[in-house]
């Protein structure tokens, strides 16, 4: 069977496996210690304090992990600083509970919502929805000026890799790679990011049986012959129902660039021109999906997009209810006060849904099959969840240069460990070999490269059930050879990474 392997990106520097900000903190701490030690020369105690205090402080900030109250993840002070600052600002903006203005704003005489009704909740960037036509079907292009991007989404009909034979899985991945290569290796193509969304929801496997029972008890069927009743019962027993419903989506993401602006100006004025240009890119993606043997159901129009967003925040709302006005895409309340989850409540409901989002912080460093994500995609039938895989594409030349840089970092780290007499983790050796072999494969094939991020959002009816679901998800991720990290204190912002806006990657 064909096996796949991910490399392991490991930034290195003068102080080891630290990112640039951490290196700056450590460097400033060392410089401040030397400076204070020099300025306080002459007094032994003060010299020692001036020398050691900045250095020890920097070491504590960068290396000492701790867990703030109301969170489940241990991180260093440096890592918590940005997250805590975002959470404090979110609490200051809304008091921690965002309330949708859609009901109070009402509608205009023509039935459209006023601008005041189209506010987005905490964590979501401002959006403008522009309707377009793609292959004769209605679609919607989402402009996000704050994020500097444009997105549009296709819904695809696919059983997922878990529903295919091994040979079919390999062929499907090869065709998907050809799709990414065709987009990523085109320098002037504005679409450089593709997001795949897998949405799984609970369905009622006994709903059909209950319908049959209610039908038998109704007055309309009182005079039906017994043989017809028996035949219908036999048919109902033969019907196979599933306890889970799967939906799949592909989102195209384009940044606001000069090329995109010029293309949009040729097609129309303002937002309409940009949307028309994005519609042409979506049509191209549609054609390439068909080449990759992906059956496209339809692009997401305003109704489908509204239903998807609302179902993500409020799983009680049917995903197929496409008549919901755009102003009600978001629930009535979005509560970000608790650090361990995001709570949302629909209008007219007395109960809330609780959501938590995790990021994939480590991909498999050992060889895995093409269906390695199956434990998360089809292995949790009782969990309402959305998994997002976003790929940022880059031309082959840049991808090879990045692989060379990563391979150099890996080799330098292992050499430094050997010189220090430290044992080398065999998983690091395997990951370094995977990075090098991936660079060779890119150089020989001329294929486009990609940076990959993954997120998974789970939903539950109570905080207790959510905690249980978190443990199940973590266990399934470990089975899939992934390491995930729950994004405490920033679940509102992290939640949007599993909406069809292709976010969550720099």
C-alpha positions, 0 to 999 in steps of 0.5 A: 500500500502507498504510504505518505509521510509528513516532515517536521518543521523545526525552526532553530537559532542561537538558543535552540528550538525557539521562534524569533520572538522568543529568541528576542526575549532571551537575547534582551534578557541576556543583554539587560543582565550584562548591562545592569551587572556592568552599571552596578559594579562595586556592590556584590549583592546588587551586581549579582541581582542586576546580572541574574534578575533579567536573565532569569526573568527571560528564562521564566517567560520563555521556558516555564509552562503554566495553566491559567485558571479556566483553561486546560492547556499548559503554555509558557508566559510568552505563549499566553501573552498574545492569547490573554491580550486577545481575550481581554479585548474581546471581553472589553468590546462586548462584555463577553456576550455578543448579541445579534442585532438582527431582531431589533434591526428588522427589515426594510420595506423590500424585505432586505435587512438593513446594514445594522442587522448584518453584524458579525460576532466576536472572532469573525472579520467584517464581511460583504456578500456579493451574489454572482452566477457560476455555470448558471447557478447562484453563488455568493462571493464573500469579501473580507476587507479586514483580512484582505481576501475574497472567498467562494465555496463549492459543495462536493458529493463525496463519501470521503477517502474512508469510503473508498478502496485503497487503490481508489484512495491513491488515485483520488489523492493523485488527482487532488495533487494535480488540482493543487499543482495546476493552481499553485504553479501558476504564478499569476493565479490569484487563488493560492489557498484551498480549504477542504471542510468535512462537516459531520452531524448527527441524524436520527436513524429511527426517524423513518420508523417513527414516521411509519408508526405515526402513519399506521395510526393516522385516520388516512390509513385506516382503510388500507389493505393489510397486504399493503401495510405488510409490504410497507413494513418490509420495505421500511426494514430494508431501508438502511439509515445512518446515524451520521450525515456527512457534508464536504466543501471546498473553498477557494481563497484569493488575496486582494492583489493588484492582479485581482483588482485589475481583473475585477476592474475589467469585469465591473466596478467596485465589489461587483467586479471583484466578485465577478473575477472570483466567480470565474476562478470558482468556475475554473476550480469547479472544472478542475474538481470534475477532472479530479473525479470530485462531483460538485453538487452546487456552489454555496449561494446566500441561502446555503452559506447562511444555513452552513454558518448557522448550523455550525453555531447552532446544530439544531438548525437544519443544514438544508434550511436555505430560506433563512435570511442572511441577517440570521446566519449567526445565533442570538448570543455568542458567549466568549467568557469561559476560556475552555469553550465558546457558548452559543444560543439561538433566539427562542431557545433556553439552552446553549450549544458549547463548542471547542476548537483544536489546532493540529500542531503536529502531523504524522512523522511516521509513514501513514496510509492515505486514509490516516484521517479516518479516525477523525472523519468517520470514527466518531459517530456520536460527535458533531464536528467540522474538520478543516484542512487548509493548504497555502500553495506556492510555486515549485521553486519557492517550495524547494527553497523552503524544503532546503531551509527546513532540511538545513535546520533539521540537520543543524539541530541533530548535529548540535545534539550530537555535539552536546552528547544528547540522545537523538529522538528517532522520530526526529531522524525519520521526520528529517529524512521525510523532509529531505525526501519531500524536497527531492520529490518536489525537485524531480517532479516540478510539483507545487508546494503547500503549507498545511494547517488543520483545525477541528471544531466539536459541539456538545449540549453541555460543558460536561459533554464537551469535556468528554468529547474533547477526550474522545477527539484527542484519543482519535487524533492520537490514533490518526498520528496527529497531535492537537492542541485546544485553543483555550481563551481564543475559541471565538477566533479559532471557531472561524477557522472551520467556517468556509473562509479559509482562515487560520494560516498566515 
